[in-house]
Amino acid sequence: MHCSVVNRLNSLFAKFVWGPNSQRSVHWISWENMCKSVDNGGLGLVDLQMKNSALLSKWLWRFGNEPDSLWRRVVCAKYGLEVNRLLPCGPNQSKASWI
């Protein structure tokens, strides 16, 4: 996700928890503590930047470990990747995903 989208969604979450006039009020708990799990004393809210990074890392790991899966073959065909390589090759490098 783009940083501006993540920041906007996190801002909407914060406004929901703290109220619409959050600049004038006292925040008794920090955003980092609210994003902690309930077992660790937080409210269990999701930090979208961290969640997005974790999901992208998971897809990259799966891309490297599932060479015969259909979704990997589709990505390789679309972006001009060789099935045995993780990095783009050939004339389609300009279309390659940043991953």
C-alpha positions as CSV (number, residue, x, y, z in Angstrom):
1,M,0.0,0.0,0.0
2,H,1.1,3.5,-0.6
3,C,2.3,5.4,2.5
4,S,-0.4,8.1,2.1
5,V,-3.1,5.5,2.0
6,V,-1.7,3.8,5.1
7,N,-1.4,7.1,7.0
8,R,-5.0,8.1,6.0
9,L,-6.4,4.7,7.2
10,N,-4.4,4.8,10.4
11,S,-5.7,8.4,10.9
12,L,-9.3,7.2,10.5
13,F,-8.7,4.4,13.0
14,A,-7.3,6.9,15.5
15,K,-10.2,9.3,15.0
16,F,-12.6,6.4,15.7
17,V,-10.8,5.6,19.0
18,W,-9.9,9.1,20.2
19,G,-12.8,11.0,18.7
20,P,-12.9,13.6,15.8
21,N,-11.3,16.4,17.8
22,S,-8.2,14.5,18.7
23,Q,-5.9,17.5,18.4
24,R,-7.5,19.2,21.4
25,S,-7.9,16.2,23.7
26,V,-5.4,14.4,25.8
27,H,-4.4,10.9,24.5
28,W,-4.0,8.7,27.5
29,I,-2.5,5.9,25.5
30,S,-0.1,6.0,22.6
31,W,-0.9,4.6,19.1
32,E,1.9,2.1,19.5
33,N,0.4,0.8,22.7
34,M,-3.0,0.6,21.2
35,C,-1.6,-1.5,18.4
36,K,-0.2,-4.1,20.8
37,S,-2.2,-7.3,21.2
38,V,-4.7,-7.6,24.0
39,D,-2.5,-10.1,25.8
40,N,0.4,-7.6,25.9
41,G,-1.8,-4.8,27.3
42,G,-2.9,-3.1,24.1
43,L,-6.3,-2.8,22.3
44,G,-5.4,-5.1,19.5
45,L,-5.7,-2.5,16.7
46,V,-3.8,-3.2,13.5
47,D,-0.9,-1.0,12.3
48,L,-1.5,-1.2,8.6
49,Q,2.1,-0.4,7.6
50,M,3.4,-3.3,9.6
51,K,0.6,-5.6,8.4
52,N,1.2,-4.7,4.7
53,S,5.0,-5.3,5.1
54,A,4.3,-8.7,6.7
55,L,1.9,-9.8,3.9
56,L,4.3,-8.6,1.2
57,S,7.1,-10.6,2.9
58,K,4.9,-13.6,3.1
59,W,4.1,-13.4,-0.7
60,L,7.8,-13.0,-1.5
61,W,8.6,-16.1,0.6
62,R,5.8,-18.1,-1.1
63,F,7.1,-16.9,-4.5
64,G,10.5,-18.4,-3.7
65,N,9.2,-21.6,-2.2
66,E,6.3,-22.6,-4.5
67,P,7.8,-22.8,-8.0
68,D,4.9,-24.9,-9.4
69,S,2.0,-22.9,-8.2
70,L,-0.4,-21.3,-10.6
71,W,-0.2,-17.8,-9.2
72,R,3.6,-17.9,-9.5
73,R,3.4,-19.0,-13.2
74,V,0.9,-16.1,-13.9
75,V,3.2,-13.5,-12.2
76,C,6.2,-14.9,-14.2
77,A,4.3,-14.8,-17.4
78,K,3.0,-11.3,-16.8
79,Y,6.3,-9.7,-15.8
80,G,8.7,-11.7,-18.0
81,L,10.4,-13.6,-15.2
82,E,12.1,-16.9,-15.6
83,V,10.5,-19.6,-13.4
84,N,13.8,-20.4,-11.7
85,R,14.8,-16.8,-10.9
86,L,13.5,-14.2,-8.5
87,L,14.9,-11.2,-10.4
88,P,13.5,-9.9,-13.7
89,C,15.3,-10.7,-16.9
90,G,15.0,-9.8,-20.6
91,P,13.2,-6.9,-22.3
92,N,10.3,-6.7,-19.9
93,Q,12.2,-5.3,-17.0
94,S,10.3,-2.0,-17.2
95,K,7.1,-3.9,-16.4
96,A,8.5,-5.8,-13.4
97,S,7.0,-5.4,-10.0
98,W,9.1,-3.6,-7.4
99,I,9.2,-6.9,-5.5
